[in-house]
Amino acid sequence: MPKQKKLSDYSARRNSKNSGEPAAKRAKTKTYRGPKFVIQKHAASHLHYDFRIEHDGVLKSWAVPKGPSMNPSDKRLAIVTDDHPMAYATFEGVIPEGNYGAGTVMVWDRGTYKNIKKKDGKRIDMDDCFDHGTIEIFLYGAKLQGAFALIRTQKDNQWLLIKMNDEHADRRRNPVKTENKSALTGRTMVQIKKDARNE
C-alpha cells in the first residue's frame, strides 16, 4: 500500500463541520479485543462498499465497487482510498451534497479480525503484509465470517478482495444482495436517508 501521511488526505478532502463525518484524529490501538473491521455501504456518485481494517491507529480503506463475495472464485476489485479515523467505524448517515463523497452511508457489517498470514509456520507482521501486498485475515463479523485475502495488483492502488477457501465459503450465498440492513442500527439505506431529512 502506498505510504501516506496518516489522515492528512482524509482531512484535506473534508470539512467535518459541513459533512458530519468524524474529525481526522488518530486513535490508540486496543489490541485486547482484537483489531476492528467495518464495511460501509456508500451510495455516493456510484454505489460501492468501503472495506476498512484497523491498523496502526487508523482504518486502512479500500473501495470495493461490487462488494465482498463469499465465493472464492470471485475476485473483487478493491481500490485504495484515504486512511480514515477510527471513529469512522460507527459513522452512519448522509454526507450532504457539495461535500466529498456526498451520499448515504450505512455500517453494512462490522466486527473484529485476526491476521492469519503465515510463512514457514510463523505469523507475518501486518506491516510486512501491507508492504508485500498480500494480506490474509479472518473476519468475525455480523454478516461476514471467515478468511479473506487482499492482494495487490501491478497497480499500487488496485487490489483484489477474495474469499479464501474455508468452511465459511459459500458459492450460493450473496450477502450484498440479501443483507440490506445496517449491522449497527438495523436500518435500510432508505430509512437512513429519511431519518437524516427529519433531523
C-alpha positions as CSV (number, residue, x, y, z in Angstrom):
1,M,0.0,0.0,0.0
2,P,1.4,3.4,-0.9
3,K,2.9,5.2,2.1
4,Q,0.6,8.1,3.2
5,K,0.7,10.8,5.9
6,K,-1.9,9.2,8.1
7,L,-5.3,11.0,7.9
8,S,-3.8,14.1,6.1
9,D,-5.5,13.1,2.8
10,Y,-8.7,12.4,4.7
11,S,-8.6,15.8,6.4
12,A,-7.7,17.7,3.2
13,R,-10.7,16.5,1.4
14,R,-13.3,17.1,4.1
15,N,-14.9,19.7,6.3
16,S,-16.2,17.7,9.2
17,K,-18.5,20.5,10.3
18,N,-20.3,20.5,7.0
19,S,-20.2,16.8,6.2
20,G,-21.0,15.5,9.7
21,E,-18.1,13.0,9.4
22,P,-15.6,12.3,12.3
23,A,-12.6,14.6,12.6
24,A,-9.2,13.3,11.5
25,K,-8.0,12.1,14.8
26,R,-5.7,9.1,15.2
27,A,-6.7,6.6,18.0
28,K,-4.6,4.3,20.1
29,T,-4.9,0.7,19.1
30,K,-6.7,-1.5,21.6
31,T,-5.4,-5.0,20.9
32,Y,-7.2,-6.7,23.8
33,R,-10.4,-7.0,21.8
34,G,-8.7,-7.5,18.5
35,P,-8.5,-5.0,15.7
36,K,-11.7,-3.8,14.2
37,F,-13.1,-4.1,10.7
38,V,-16.0,-2.3,9.1
39,I,-17.7,-2.5,5.7
40,Q,-19.8,0.6,4.8
41,K,-22.3,0.6,2.0
42,H,-21.9,4.0,0.4
43,A,-24.3,5.4,-2.2
44,A,-22.1,8.2,-3.5
45,S,-21.8,9.0,-7.2
46,H,-21.6,5.3,-7.6
47,L,-22.8,2.7,-5.1
48,H,-19.9,0.8,-3.6
49,Y,-18.7,-0.8,-0.4
50,D,-15.9,0.6,1.7
51,F,-13.8,-2.2,3.3
52,R,-11.8,-0.9,6.3
53,I,-9.5,-2.6,8.7
54,E,-7.9,-1.2,11.8
55,H,-4.1,-0.9,11.6
56,D,-1.7,1.5,13.4
57,G,-4.4,3.7,14.9
58,V,-6.4,4.3,11.7
59,L,-8.7,2.5,9.3
60,K,-6.9,1.3,6.2
61,S,-9.5,1.6,3.4
62,W,-10.4,0.2,0.0
63,A,-13.5,0.9,-2.1
64,V,-15.0,-2.3,-3.5
65,P,-17.4,-1.5,-6.3
66,K,-19.2,-4.8,-6.3
67,G,-18.9,-5.5,-2.6
68,P,-17.5,-8.6,-0.9
69,S,-18.3,-12.1,-2.2
70,M,-18.4,-15.4,-0.3
71,N,-17.5,-17.2,-3.5
72,P,-13.7,-17.9,-3.7
73,S,-13.9,-17.8,-7.5
74,D,-14.8,-14.1,-7.4
75,K,-12.0,-11.6,-7.5
76,R,-13.4,-8.2,-6.4
77,L,-11.6,-5.1,-7.4
78,A,-10.6,-3.1,-4.3
79,I,-9.3,0.4,-4.8
80,V,-7.1,2.0,-2.1
81,T,-8.7,5.1,-0.6
82,D,-7.7,7.5,2.2
83,D,-6.9,6.3,5.7
84,H,-9.9,7.0,7.9
85,P,-10.1,7.8,11.6
86,M,-11.2,5.0,13.9
87,A,-14.3,6.9,14.8
88,Y,-15.5,6.3,11.2
89,A,-16.2,2.7,12.2
90,T,-19.5,3.8,13.6
91,F,-20.3,6.6,11.2
92,E,-23.7,6.2,9.6
93,G,-25.8,8.9,7.9
94,V,-25.9,11.2,4.9
95,I,-23.0,13.3,3.7
96,P,-24.6,16.4,2.3
97,E,-24.3,17.5,-1.3
98,G,-21.3,19.6,-2.0
99,N,-19.1,17.5,0.2
100,Y,-16.6,14.9,-0.8
101,G,-18.3,11.5,-1.1
102,A,-21.8,13.0,-0.8
103,G,-24.4,10.3,-0.3
104,T,-25.9,7.8,2.2
105,V,-23.5,5.7,4.3
106,M,-24.5,2.5,6.1
107,V,-22.5,0.4,8.5
108,W,-23.2,-2.7,6.5
109,D,-21.0,-5.0,8.6
110,R,-18.6,-4.7,11.5
111,G,-16.6,-6.8,13.9
112,T,-13.0,-7.8,14.6
113,Y,-10.4,-9.6,12.5
114,K,-7.3,-11.7,13.0
115,N,-4.1,-11.6,10.9
116,I,-3.7,-15.2,9.6
117,K,-0.9,-14.7,7.1
118,K,2.0,-17.1,7.8
119,K,5.3,-18.1,6.2
120,D,7.2,-21.2,7.3
121,G,4.7,-21.6,10.2
122,K,5.3,-18.1,11.6
123,R,2.8,-15.2,11.6
124,I,3.8,-12.4,9.3
125,D,3.6,-8.9,10.8
126,M,0.8,-6.7,9.3
127,D,3.3,-4.0,8.3
128,D,5.1,-6.6,6.2
129,C,1.8,-7.9,4.8
130,F,1.0,-4.3,3.5
131,D,4.5,-3.9,2.1
132,H,4.4,-7.2,0.3
133,G,0.9,-6.7,-1.0
134,T,-0.7,-9.8,0.4
135,I,-3.0,-9.6,3.4
136,E,-4.8,-12.6,4.8
137,I,-7.3,-12.0,7.6
138,F,-10.1,-13.9,9.4
139,L,-13.3,-11.8,9.8
140,Y,-15.6,-12.1,12.8
141,G,-18.5,-10.0,11.6
142,A,-22.2,-9.8,11.9
143,K,-22.6,-10.8,8.3
144,L,-19.2,-12.0,7.1
145,Q,-17.1,-14.7,8.8
146,G,-14.1,-16.5,7.6
147,A,-10.8,-15.9,5.8
148,F,-10.4,-13.2,3.2
149,A,-7.3,-12.2,1.2
150,L,-6.4,-8.7,-0.1
151,I,-3.8,-9.0,-2.9
152,R,-2.2,-6.0,-4.6
153,T,-2.1,-6.0,-8.4
154,Q,0.6,-4.4,-10.6
155,K,-1.0,-1.0,-9.8
156,D,-0.3,0.1,-6.3
157,N,-3.8,1.5,-5.6
158,Q,-5.6,-1.6,-7.0
159,W,-6.0,-4.7,-5.0
160,L,-8.3,-7.8,-5.2
161,L,-10.5,-8.9,-2.4
162,I,-11.0,-12.6,-2.4
163,K,-12.9,-15.1,-0.1
164,M,-10.5,-17.8,0.9
165,N,-11.5,-21.5,0.8
166,D,-12.7,-22.5,4.3
167,E,-15.9,-23.7,6.0
168,H,-17.5,-20.3,5.6
169,A,-17.1,-20.1,1.8
170,D,-20.4,-20.4,0.0
171,R,-20.9,-20.0,-3.7
172,R,-24.7,-19.8,-3.3
173,R,-24.8,-17.1,-0.7
174,N,-24.8,-13.5,-1.9
175,P,-24.9,-11.2,1.2
176,V,-24.6,-8.0,-0.9
177,K,-28.0,-8.7,-2.4
178,T,-29.7,-10.4,0.6
179,E,-28.4,-8.5,3.6
180,N,-29.8,-5.0,3.2
181,K,-29.9,-3.7,6.8
182,S,-27.3,-1.9,8.9
183,A,-25.3,-4.0,11.3
184,L,-25.3,-1.0,13.6
185,T,-28.8,0.3,13.6
186,G,-30.9,-2.3,11.7
187,R,-31.9,0.4,9.2
188,T,-32.1,0.3,5.4
189,M,-30.5,2.8,3.1
190,V,-33.9,4.4,2.6
191,Q,-34.5,4.7,6.3
192,I,-31.1,6.3,6.9
193,K,-31.7,8.9,4.2
194,K,-35.3,9.6,5.6
195,D,-34.0,9.9,9.1
196,A,-31.4,12.4,8.0
197,R,-34.0,14.6,6.4
198,N,-36.0,14.6,9.7
199,E,-33.1,15.7,11.9
